[in-house]
């Protein structure tokens, strides 16, 4: 390309809007022709491996991805990958965190490979390759995520049993996150709805628990849109349930309240009582301003899950029920719910167990058994760290600091809070930052500094989202009023 008068913005637009390789010509130099010559010199298996690498827009892949696309073993494709690296068409990088060599391709080369995937592979061959890689990705993701809860929808058959923490699985999912999301989205856009939906279902718990909510929402939305376009209402409903739950997990329940109600109506009309139970539980999660209705909806969901034999759904419902009971001040009842859930959670998701341990700690704290609460918080922390569940760790640390402060260990509590605040900031968790300010306000009051307490409570209120944090907003306003009354 020789256009020195063109501004960079125009050059960037052309490279983005048109096939980039068509723009990269200058005299006798033609990038596509150069790539084509290198491609033509490859062996037939290496040429196919190169084409297949263009099917999924991922930054780097391990050999299993290419093997799955090709319908071969990793051993079968090793030689082709070495040939591509020797030809300069891919770069063989260092091993990833899961000890897998990763192969990367320049964006322009990936675009060239994507063109070849379309022009040299038949439609049937392309669909078969994507089905294979999606199925392999689904199986790997489901196996690696056994320590996590199932996604927020009726589980498809064949889901592996949940097991104790498995560090190797978590490391593998972390290394492969970009590829797995890309495969799910590519498969959905190709109209392979069942394959995309199953992979998205298997992968969503990891993305949500580890805080990759943007990835989860985008992937699930793409798959749900594909299901809607294909007329698969059941798959669309389940995907939208999981996507809405991802928004609840990052404290955006108010934004999906109408979605859950729409899904509940849709499930009821379709006679899908299982999906309707999840939608009902989703509705409960959006009713913080009406706790009575929230408890009714969550209890109805729990009864349906129990009747359907859905243990994961039942544990999720008990989590919501216990939280509502806490907000209503029914701490002993909430503790009983948690103990029953912990007995049921044995052998299920470790995340569920961590949640109920933390909630039991809250029940003990609120009823004056602070030392006992600390024991539950520490047990929860240990499990969260084994799971590498940073959200659970932050929440447990905050509660531990509150309990230490209540016992008069203010310096210890403040140190924990400072460490915890940094974690909330790094995670972009403004609600967590608000609750840190709330606890700092409590510590200031216990130390006799009501003016500092007022400042902390005021900061807390400013950071809370009043649309999604009705209970904490009301509590904080009460504390501000108490501080102002004390200060005259």
C-alpha positions as CSV (number, residue, x, y, z in Angstrom):
1,X,0.0,0.0,0.0
2,X,1.5,3.4,-1.0
3,X,-0.7,6.2,0.1
4,X,1.4,8.6,2.2
5,X,-1.2,11.3,2.1
6,X,-3.8,9.1,3.8
7,X,-4.4,9.7,7.5
8,X,-3.8,6.8,9.9
9,X,-7.5,6.7,10.6
10,X,-8.3,6.0,7.0
11,X,-5.6,3.3,6.8
12,X,-7.0,1.7,9.9
13,X,-10.5,1.9,8.6
14,X,-9.5,0.1,5.4
15,X,-7.7,-2.6,7.2
16,X,-10.7,-3.1,9.4
17,X,-13.5,-2.8,6.9
18,X,-11.9,-4.6,3.9
19,X,-10.0,-7.8,3.7
20,X,-6.7,-6.5,5.1
21,X,-4.6,-8.6,2.7
22,X,-6.2,-6.8,-0.3
23,X,-4.9,-3.5,1.0
24,X,-1.3,-4.6,1.6
25,X,0.2,-4.3,-1.9
26,X,3.0,-2.1,-3.2
27,X,4.4,-2.6,-6.7
28,X,5.5,-6.2,-7.0
29,X,5.0,-6.8,-3.3
30,X,1.8,-8.5,-2.4
31,X,1.3,-9.9,1.1
32,X,-1.4,-12.4,0.1
33,X,0.8,-13.7,-2.7
34,X,3.7,-14.1,-0.2
35,X,1.5,-16.0,2.2
36,X,0.1,-18.1,-0.6
37,X,3.6,-19.1,-1.7
38,X,4.5,-20.2,1.8
39,X,1.2,-22.1,2.1
40,X,1.6,-23.8,-1.2
41,X,5.0,-25.2,-0.2
42,X,3.5,-27.0,2.8
43,X,2.6,-30.7,3.0
44,X,-1.1,-31.5,2.6
45,X,-1.6,-32.2,6.4
46,X,0.2,-28.9,7.3
47,X,-2.0,-27.0,4.8
48,X,-5.1,-28.4,6.4
49,X,-3.9,-27.6,9.9
50,X,-3.2,-24.0,8.7
51,X,-6.7,-23.7,7.3
52,X,-8.3,-25.1,10.5
53,X,-6.4,-22.5,12.6
54,X,-8.3,-19.8,10.7
55,X,-11.7,-21.2,11.9
56,X,-11.5,-19.8,15.5
57,X,-10.3,-16.2,16.2
58,X,-8.2,-17.0,19.2
59,X,-4.9,-15.4,20.2
60,X,-3.1,-18.7,20.7
61,X,-4.0,-22.3,20.8
62,X,-2.7,-25.6,22.2
63,X,-2.3,-28.7,20.1
64,X,-5.6,-30.2,21.4
65,X,-7.6,-27.5,19.6
66,X,-6.0,-28.3,16.2
67,X,-6.4,-32.0,16.8
68,X,-10.1,-31.6,17.6
69,X,-10.7,-29.5,14.5
70,X,-8.9,-32.1,12.4
71,X,-10.5,-35.1,14.0
72,X,-7.1,-36.4,14.9
73,X,-4.9,-37.0,17.9
74,X,-2.4,-34.5,19.3
75,X,0.4,-36.8,18.2
76,X,-1.0,-36.7,14.6
77,X,-0.9,-32.9,14.4
78,X,2.4,-32.3,16.1
79,X,4.3,-32.7,12.9
80,X,2.1,-30.3,11.0
81,X,2.5,-27.7,13.8
82,X,6.2,-28.0,13.7
83,X,6.1,-27.6,9.9
84,X,4.0,-24.4,10.2
85,X,6.4,-23.0,12.8
86,X,9.4,-23.8,10.6
87,X,7.7,-22.0,7.7
88,X,7.1,-18.9,9.9
89,X,3.3,-19.2,9.6
90,X,2.9,-19.8,13.3
91,X,5.0,-19.1,16.4
92,X,5.6,-21.8,18.9
93,X,5.7,-20.0,22.2
94,X,6.6,-21.1,25.7
95,X,4.4,-23.5,27.6
96,X,1.3,-21.9,29.3
97,X,0.3,-22.2,32.9
98,X,-1.1,-25.7,32.2
99,X,2.3,-26.8,30.8
100,X,1.0,-26.8,27.2
101,X,3.0,-25.3,24.3
102,X,0.9,-22.6,22.7
103,X,1.0,-21.7,19.0
104,X,0.2,-18.1,17.9
105,X,-0.5,-16.6,14.5
106,X,-0.3,-13.0,13.4
107,X,-3.7,-11.4,12.8
108,X,-3.0,-11.1,9.0
109,X,-2.0,-14.7,8.8
110,X,-5.1,-15.7,10.7
111,X,-7.2,-13.7,8.3
112,X,-5.5,-15.5,5.4
113,X,-6.2,-18.9,7.1
114,X,-9.8,-17.9,7.7
115,X,-10.2,-17.2,4.0
116,X,-8.8,-20.6,3.1
117,X,-11.0,-22.3,5.7
118,X,-14.0,-20.9,3.8
119,X,-12.8,-21.4,0.3
120,X,-11.0,-24.8,0.5
121,X,-13.1,-26.6,3.1
122,X,-16.7,-27.6,2.1
123,X,-19.6,-26.4,4.2
124,X,-20.0,-30.0,5.6
125,X,-16.3,-30.1,6.4
126,X,-16.4,-26.8,8.2
127,X,-19.4,-27.7,10.3
128,X,-17.9,-31.1,11.2
129,X,-14.6,-29.4,12.3
130,X,-16.5,-26.9,14.5
131,X,-18.7,-29.7,16.0
132,X,-15.6,-31.7,16.9
133,X,-13.8,-28.8,18.6
134,X,-16.9,-27.7,20.4
135,X,-17.6,-31.2,21.7
136,X,-14.0,-31.6,22.8
137,X,-14.0,-28.1,24.5
138,X,-17.3,-28.9,26.2
139,X,-16.0,-32.2,27.6
140,X,-12.7,-30.7,28.8
141,X,-14.5,-27.6,30.3
142,X,-17.1,-29.7,32.1
143,X,-14.4,-32.0,33.6
144,X,-12.2,-29.1,34.6
145,X,-15.0,-27.2,36.3
146,X,-16.3,-30.1,38.5
147,X,-15.5,-28.1,41.7
148,X,-17.8,-25.3,40.6
149,X,-21.6,-25.0,40.7
150,X,-23.6,-25.9,37.6
151,X,-24.9,-23.1,35.5
152,X,-28.2,-21.4,36.4
153,X,-30.5,-23.6,34.2
154,X,-31.7,-27.1,34.0
155,X,-28.6,-29.3,33.5
156,X,-28.3,-31.3,30.3
157,X,-27.7,-35.0,30.6
158,X,-24.2,-36.4,31.2
159,X,-22.9,-33.6,33.4
160,X,-20.0,-34.9,35.5
161,X,-20.5,-35.1,39.3
162,X,-19.1,-32.2,41.3
163,X,-15.9,-33.0,43.2
164,X,-13.5,-31.3,45.7
165,X,-11.2,-28.6,44.4
166,X,-8.9,-29.6,41.5
167,X,-6.1,-27.1,40.9
168,X,-5.2,-28.7,37.6
169,X,-8.6,-28.1,36.2
170,X,-8.7,-24.5,37.2
171,X,-5.3,-23.9,35.7
172,X,-6.3,-25.4,32.4
173,X,-9.5,-23.3,32.3
174,X,-7.5,-20.2,32.9
175,X,-5.0,-21.0,30.1
176,X,-7.8,-21.9,27.7
177,X,-10.4,-19.3,28.5
178,X,-10.0,-17.2,25.4
179,X,-10.0,-20.3,23.1
180,X,-13.1,-21.8,24.8
181,X,-15.1,-18.5,24.5
182,X,-14.0,-18.1,20.9
183,X,-15.1,-21.7,20.0
184,X,-18.5,-21.1,21.7
185,X,-19.1,-17.9,19.8
186,X,-17.8,-19.2,16.5
187,X,-20.0,-22.3,16.7
188,X,-23.0,-20.2,17.6
189,X,-22.5,-17.9,14.6
190,X,-22.1,-21.0,12.4
191,X,-25.7,-22.0,13.4
192,X,-24.6,-25.0,15.4
193,X,-26.9,-24.2,18.3
194,X,-26.8,-27.4,20.3
195,X,-23.0,-27.5,20.3
196,X,-22.7,-23.8,21.2
197,X,-25.3,-24.1,24.0
198,X,-23.7,-27.1,25.6
199,X,-20.2,-25.5,25.6
200,X,-21.6,-22.2,26.9
201,X,-23.4,-24.1,29.7
202,X,-20.2,-25.9,30.7
203,X,-18.0,-22.9,30.6
204,X,-20.3,-20.3,32.2
205,X,-19.7,-21.3,35.8
206,X,-15.9,-20.8,35.5
207,X,-16.3,-17.4,33.8
208,X,-18.8,-16.2,36.5
209,X,-17.0,-17.6,39.6
210,X,-13.7,-16.2,38.4
211,X,-15.2,-12.8,37.6
212,X,-15.1,-12.9,33.8
213,X,-18.6,-11.6,33.6
214,X,-18.2,-9.7,30.4
215,X,-17.0,-12.8,28.6
216,X,-19.9,-14.8,30.0
217,X,-22.6,-12.3,29.1
218,X,-21.2,-11.8,25.6
219,X,-20.8,-15.6,24.9
220,X,-24.2,-16.5,26.3
221,X,-25.9,-13.7,24.4
222,X,-24.3,-14.8,21.1
223,X,-25.4,-18.4,21.7
224,X,-28.9,-17.3,22.8
225,X,-29.3,-15.1,19.7
226,X,-28.3,-18.1,17.5
227,X,-30.8,-20.3,19.3
228,X,-33.5,-17.7,18.7
229,X,-32.6,-17.5,15.0
230,X,-32.8,-21.3,14.7
231,X,-36.2,-21.4,16.5
232,X,-34.8,-23.4,19.4
233,X,-36.8,-21.7,22.2
234,X,-35.8,-24.2,24.9
235,X,-32.0,-23.6,24.3
236,X,-32.6,-19.8,24.1
237,X,-34.5,-19.8,27.4
238,X,-31.7,-21.7,29.2
239,X,-29.0,-19.5,27.8
240,X,-30.8,-16.3,28.8
241,X,-31.3,-17.7,32.3
242,X,-27.6,-18.2,32.7
243,X,-26.8,-14.8,31.2
244,X,-29.2,-13.1,33.6
245,X,-27.7,-14.9,36.5
246,X,-24.3,-13.6,35.5
247,X,-25.6,-10.1,35.8
248,X,-27.0,-10.9,39.3
249,X,-23.6,-12.2,40.3
250,X,-22.0,-8.9,39.6
251,X,-24.7,-7.0,41.5
252,X,-26.8,-5.9,38.5
253,X,-30.0,-7.7,39.6
254,X,-32.2,-4.6,38.9
255,X,-31.1,-4.6,35.3
256,X,-32.4,-8.2,34.7
257,X,-35.6,-8.1,36.8
258,X,-37.8,-7.8,33.7
259,X,-35.8,-10.5,31.9
260,X,-36.4,-13.0,34.7
261,X,-40.1,-12.2,34.7
262,X,-40.3,-12.5,31.0
263,X,-38.5,-15.9,31.2
264,X,-40.8,-17.0,33.9
265,X,-43.9,-16.3,31.8
266,X,-42.3,-17.9,28.8
267,X,-41.4,-21.1,30.8
268,X,-44.9,-21.3,32.3
269,X,-46.5,-21.0,28.9
270,X,-44.3,-23.7,27.5
271,X,-45.0,-26.0,30.4
272,X,-41.3,-26.2,31.3
273,X,-41.5,-26.4,35.1
274,X,-37.8,-27.0,35.5
275,X,-36.7,-23.9,33.7
276,X,-39.6,-22.0,35.4
277,X,-38.1,-22.9,38.8
278,X,-34.8,-21.2,37.9
279,X,-36.7,-18.2,36.5
280,X,-38.7,-18.0,39.8
281,X,-35.4,-18.1,41.8
282,X,-34.1,-15.3,39.5
283,X,-37.1,-13.2,40.2
284,X,-36.5,-13.7,43.9
285,X,-32.9,-12.4,43.5
286,X,-34.3,-9.1,42.0
287,X,-36.8,-8.4,44.8
288,X,-34.6,-7.0,47.5
289,X,-37.1,-4.1,48.0
290,X,-39.9,-6.7,48.7
291,X,-38.4,-9.4,50.8
292,X,-41.7,-11.1,51.6
293,X,-42.3,-11.7,47.9
294,X,-38.7,-12.7,47.4
295,X,-39.0,-15.4,50.1
296,X,-42.2,-16.7,48.6
297,X,-40.6,-17.0,45.1
298,X,-37.4,-18.6,46.4
299,X,-39.3,-21.1,48.5
300,X,-41.5,-22.0,45.5
301,X,-38.4,-22.6,43.5
302,X,-36.8,-24.8,46.2
303,X,-40.0,-26.9,46.4
304,X,-39.9,-27.5,42.6
305,X,-36.2,-28.3,42.6
306,X,-36.7,-30.8,45.4
307,X,-39.6,-32.5,43.6
308,X,-37.5,-32.6,40.3
309,X,-34.4,-34.0,42.1
310,X,-32.3,-31.1,41.1
311,X,-29.8,-30.9,43.9
312,X,-27.8,-28.0,42.4
313,X,-31.0,-25.9,42.0
314,X,-32.1,-26.7,45.5
315,X,-28.7,-25.5,46.9
316,X,-29.0,-22.3,44.9
317,X,-32.5,-21.8,46.2
318,X,-31.4,-22.3,49.8
319,X,-28.6,-19.8,49.3
320,X,-31.2,-17.2,48.3
321,X,-33.6,-18.2,51.1
322,X,-30.9,-17.9,53.7
323,X,-29.8,-14.5,52.4
324,X,-33.4,-13.3,52.6
325,X,-33.8,-14.7,56.1
326,X,-30.8,-12.7,57.2
327,X,-32.2,-9.5,55.7
328,X,-35.4,-10.1,57.6
329,X,-33.4,-10.6,60.8
330,X,-34.3,-14.3,61.2
331,X,-30.8,-15.3,62.0
332,X,-31.5,-18.6,63.8
333,X,-33.8,-19.7,60.9
334,X,-31.1,-18.7,58.4
335,X,-28.6,-20.8,60.4
336,X,-30.8,-23.8,60.2
337,X,-31.2,-23.4,56.5
338,X,-27.4,-23.2,56.1
339,X,-26.8,-26.3,58.2
340,X,-29.3,-28.3,56.2
341,X,-27.7,-27.1,53.0
342,X,-24.2,-27.9,54.2
343,X,-25.3,-31.5,54.8
344,X,-26.8,-31.7,51.4
345,X,-23.8,-29.9,49.7
346,X,-21.3,-32.6,50.8
347,X,-20.0,-34.1,47.6
348,X,-21.5,-31.3,45.5
349,X,-19.9,-28.0,44.4
350,X,-17.3,-26.7,46.8
351,X,-18.4,-23.1,46.0
352,X,-21.8,-23.9,47.6
353,X,-20.1,-25.2,50.7
354,X,-18.0,-22.1,51.0
355,X,-21.1,-19.9,50.7
356,X,-22.9,-21.7,53.4
357,X,-19.9,-21.7,55.7
358,X,-19.7,-17.9,55.4
359,X,-23.4,-17.5,56.0
360,X,-23.2,-19.7,59.1
361,X,-20.5,-17.3,60.3
362,X,-22.9,-14.4,59.7
363,X,-25.6,-16.1,61.7
364,X,-23.2,-16.7,64.6
365,X,-22.0,-13.1,64.5
366,X,-25.5,-11.6,64.4
367,X,-26.5,-13.7,67.5
368,X,-23.4,-12.8,69.5
369,X,-21.3,-15.9,69.0
370,X,-18.4,-14.0,67.5
371,X,-15.6,-16.4,68.1
372,X,-17.6,-19.2,66.5
373,X,-18.3,-16.9,63.6
374,X,-14.5,-16.4,63.1
375,X,-14.1,-20.2,62.9
376,X,-16.7,-20.4,60.1
377,X,-15.1,-17.4,58.2
378,X,-11.7,-19.0,58.4
379,X,-13.0,-22.3,57.1
380,X,-14.7,-20.5,54.3
381,X,-11.5,-18.6,53.5
382,X,-9.5,-21.8,53.3
383,X,-11.9,-23.3,50.8
384,X,-12.2,-20.1,48.7
385,X,-8.4,-20.0,48.4
386,X,-8.3,-23.7,47.4
387,X,-10.9,-22.9,44.8
388,X,-9.1,-19.7,43.7
389,X,-12.5,-18.0,44.1
390,X,-11.5,-14.4,44.7
391,X,-15.0,-13.1,45.1
392,X,-15.7,-15.5,48.0
393,X,-12.3,-14.8,49.5
394,X,-13.0,-11.0,49.5
395,X,-16.5,-11.5,51.1
396,X,-15.1,-13.8,53.8
397,X,-12.2,-11.5,54.6
398,X,-14.5,-8.6,55.0
399,X,-16.7,-10.5,57.5
400,X,-13.6,-11.8,59.3
401,X,-12.5,-8.2,59.8
402,X,-15.9,-7.2,61.1
403,X,-15.8,-10.0,63.7
404,X,-12.2,-9.2,64.8
405,X,-13.3,-5.6,65.3
406,X,-16.3,-6.6,67.3
407,X,-13.9,-8.4,69.7
408,X,-11.9,-5.2,70.1
409,X,-9.0,-6.2,67.9
410,X,-9.4,-3.0,65.9
411,X,-5.8,-2.8,64.5
412,X,-6.0,-6.4,63.3
413,X,-9.4,-5.7,61.7
414,X,-8.2,-2.5,60.0
415,X,-5.2,-4.3,58.5
416,X,-7.5,-7.0,57.1
417,X,-9.8,-4.3,55.7
418,X,-7.0,-2.5,54.0
419,X,-5.9,-5.7,52.3
420,X,-9.5,-6.5,51.4
421,X,-10.2,-3.0,50.1
422,X,-7.3,-3.4,47.6
423,X,-8.9,-6.7,46.4
424,X,-12.2,-5.0,45.9
425,X,-10.6,-2.1,44.0
426,X,-8.7,-4.5,41.7
427,X,-11.9,-6.4,41.0
428,X,-13.9,-3.2,40.3
429,X,-16.3,-4.2,43.0
430,X,-17.8,-0.9,44.2
431,X,-20.3,-2.6,46.5
432,X,-17.4,-4.3,48.3
433,X,-15.7,-1.0,48.6
434,X,-18.9,0.4,50.1
435,X,-19.1,-2.3,52.7
436,X,-15.4,-1.7,53.6
437,X,-16.4,1.9,54.4
438,X,-19.4,0.6,56.4
439,X,-17.2,-1.6,58.6
440,X,-14.6,1.2,59.0
441,X,-17.5,3.3,60.3
442,X,-18.4,0.7,62.8
443,X,-14.7,0.5,64.0
444,X,-14.6,4.3,64.3
445,X,-17.7,4.3,66.5
446,X,-16.3,1.5,68.7
447,X,-13.2,3.6,69.1
448,X,-15.3,6.6,70.1
449,X,-14.7,8.7,67.0
450,X,-18.3,9.4,65.8
451,X,-17.2,12.1,63.3
452,X,-14.9,9.6,61.5
453,X,-17.8,7.1,61.7
454,X,-20.1,9.6,60.0
455,X,-17.6,10.2,57.2
456,X,-17.2,6.4,56.6
457,X,-20.9,5.8,56.6
458,X,-21.5,8.7,54.2
459,X,-18.8,7.3,51.8
460,X,-20.5,3.9,52.0
461,X,-23.9,5.4,51.0
462,X,-22.4,7.3,48.1
463,X,-20.8,4.1,46.7
464,X,-23.9,1.9,47.0
465,X,-26.3,1.5,44.1
466,X,-29.7,2.4,45.5
467,X,-31.5,0.4,42.7
468,X,-29.7,-2.8,43.6
469,X,-28.8,-2.4,47.3
470,X,-32.0,-1.5,49.1
471,X,-31.1,-3.3,52.4
472,X,-27.6,-2.0,52.8
473,X,-28.7,1.5,51.7
474,X,-31.4,1.6,54.4
475,X,-28.9,0.3,57.0
476,X,-26.3,2.9,56.1
477,X,-28.9,5.7,56.2
478,X,-29.8,4.5,59.7
479,X,-26.1,4.7,60.8
480,X,-25.7,8.2,59.3
481,X,-28.8,9.3,61.3
482,X,-27.3,7.8,64.4
483,X,-24.0,9.5,64.0
484,X,-25.6,12.9,63.3
485,X,-27.8,12.5,66.4
486,X,-24.8,11.7,68.5
487,X,-22.9,14.7,67.1
488,X,-25.8,17.0,67.8
